[in-house]
Amino acid sequence: MLTIKFFAVLRERLSSDRMQLPLEQPKSVSEVVEQLKQQSQLWHKELSRYDLLCAVNQEFADHSTVVKEGDELALFPPVTGG
């Protein structure tokens, strides 16, 4: 299973902080995100953000990074502060 975690506004808007996704073979982050977008129009909208960031196994990654069974994928918007 791939563990997917949602942070910040994604967690709030998707009403989910995490989910498990079975992976039969390794996939890129972008392929996983495309699969998640099929859940509903809301998921499609929220995961289509141009500024969507990700981390794989707690290290920043880009959408071409490959994930596999047992990995953790975190999805989040940019963090701002002030």
Rosetta blueprint (number, residue, H / E / L):
1 M L
2 L E
3 T E
4 I E
5 K E
6 F E
7 F L
8 A L
9 V H
10 L H
11 R H
12 E H
13 R H
14 L H
15 S L
16 S L
17 D L
18 R E
19 M E
20 Q E
21 L E
22 P L
23 L L
24 E L
25 Q L
26 P L
27 K E
28 S E
29 V H
30 S H
31 E H
32 V H
33 V H
34 E H
35 Q H
36 L H
37 K H
38 Q L
39 Q L
40 S L
41 Q H
42 L H
43 W H
44 H H
45 K H
46 E H
47 L H
48 S L
49 R L
50 Y L
51 D L
52 L L
53 L E
54 C E
55 A E
56 V E
57 N L
58 Q L
59 E E
60 F E
61 A E
62 D L
63 H L
64 S L
65 T L
66 V E
67 V E
68 K L
69 E L
70 G L
71 D L
72 E E
73 L E
74 A E
75 L E
76 F E
77 P L
78 P L
79 V L
80 T L
81 G L
82 G L
